[in-house]
Amino acid sequence: MSVHVQPYAEPFHGGSGDIGVLLCHGFTGSPASMRPWAGFLAERGLRVVAPRLPGHGTSWQYLNRTGWQDWYACVERELIKLSEVCEMVVVGGQSMGACLALRLAQVHPSRISGIMLVNPALRSRDPRLLALPVLRRFVASVPAIGHDINKPGMHEGAYDRTPLAALYSLTRLWRIVAADLPKVTHPLLLFRSLQDHVLDGSSVRLLRRRVGSREIEEHALADSYHVATLDYDAPTIFAESFAFVKRLGEKAMQTLA
């Protein structure tokens, strides 16, 4: 079936360096939320890919026909391709994209040298989710909490409706990734917004408690909401992530020397 992809949702491919970076966008969002970050890293000599996840950048109805296995398969393909042409690969993502990045590290630990997470989504205390297994069978969508950005004029390309079948699938992914967090032992760079109207703080608490990584660098973002890669603290995310990747590259070179 032919699906119309919005112009802002085209995937990003840039750079040609020996170090690869895979960036994953969030649920109901699009590569628009990753593009400034991806461009910043590509301009500094990294090979960067930010794919459009299936069902995203089209319509919420089409997203409802997809599930976490489709989204994961997309980023897995990109990881494998990057790892075949790069000496090392770092994966990153925002919200659901961060969850997908963690899953990649759990399934393909040897292909990944580090992980960068922006407001990772791993769980939610929202009581409405308790009704989701039944509600999704009768209600296709509900109003969305999209574009949670403090900075005026920014747009992530998210839907104005949240498709419930797809959301239910996302909660299944949360459970799988949360259970396997001890398997994640890679160096970890974490950014968390102090004001987030999409997620409560339970995901970050869960991550800190269960992740197997011993090298964790955390940055609190005081002036950004959930979609921090498009918000006031974006320059901090960009600069610190480049420094993180650079350190990993230097460490890898020392190991080979």
Buried (B, 14 or more C-beta within 10 A) or exposed (E): EEEEEBEBBBBBBBBEBEBBBBBBBBBBBBBBBBBBBBBBBBEBEBBBBBBBBBBBBBBBEBBBBBBBEBBBEBBBEBBEBBBEEBBBBBBBBBBBBBBBBBBBBBBBEEBBBBBBBBBBBBBBEEEEBEEBEEBBEEEBBEEBEBBBBBBEEBBBBBBEBBBBBBBBBBBEBBEBBBEBBEBBEBBBBBBBBEEBEBBEEEBBEBBBEBBBBEEBBEBEBEBBBBBBBBBBBBEBBBEBBBEBBBBBBEBBEEEEE
